[in-house]
Amino acid sequence: MSERLRLGVNIDHVATIRNARGGDHPDPVRAAEIVAAVGGDGITAHLREDRRHIRDADLKRIQSATDLPLNLEMAATEEMLAIALAHKPHAACIVPEKREERTTEGGLDAAGLHNTLVPIVGRLRDDGIRVSLFIEASERQLEAAHRLGAPVVEFHTGEYAHAGLDGDTEREGRELERIAIMSAAARSLGIEPHAGHGLTYENVRPIAAISELAELNIGHYLVGEAVFVGLEVAVRRMRELMDEARA
Ligand code: PXP
């Protein structure tokens, strides 16, 4: 299995910079247009409860600006479900969300939240929205995703990325292996595995080399690099590194 690995670009942090001044620049819609122009495969955006980056009005604008599929990251709440059903994004990735966290720390407890997730996953699926669950690469969580009938899981690569930043190559290797094993396990259950969080030019290759993965979602690093080289160059470089890893 070595299909082309898709790159979904998370444009949240373009909106974070915009919101720092409360105006409308830089516009995440312009970022989405650039991603489309340089061959990105999708736009990912997380509408948080506190609207700290993407806002409600951005969703429609992003959807009408490009033909790229929108992957809406959302908490498992009635409010977010109603927004997803109203906007009908291509995919909805259910993520855990805590108000005080700086970013999505850790995966969704799909096993512990089974009863909460059943109606949400069901209603999204009934409306033709592809459901993805952002989980840790563990057997327990993958089995829970399978029981919920999720067609996609996204494995949280945060621990892998942190281990690399800590210079702990043993832990980094263990995390990588865990993601590779669970990606193969997902395929054997008929679930499409994706991965994301904390991926950079430095750490993307071993993850991209996992042949079972269908998609990576990358945001913060690309927006950070864009400050220096422009979003177009940053996305192209990430694409090259992913293609090299798959070659
Ligand atoms: N995938 C999911 C489900 C996320 O919630 C995020 C953002 O937290 C990302 C990917 C992108 O992570 P990053 O911004 O660290 O690249």
Boltz pocket constraint, residues with backbone or C-beta under 6 A from the ligand:
constraints:
  - pocket:
      binder: B
      contacts: [[A, 10], [A, 46], [A, 73], [A, 93], [A, 95], [A, 103], [A, 104], [A, 134], [A, 154], [A, 195], [A, 196], [A, 197], [A, 198], [A, 199], [A, 217], [A, 218], [A, 219], [A, 220], [A, 221]]
      max_distance: 6.0
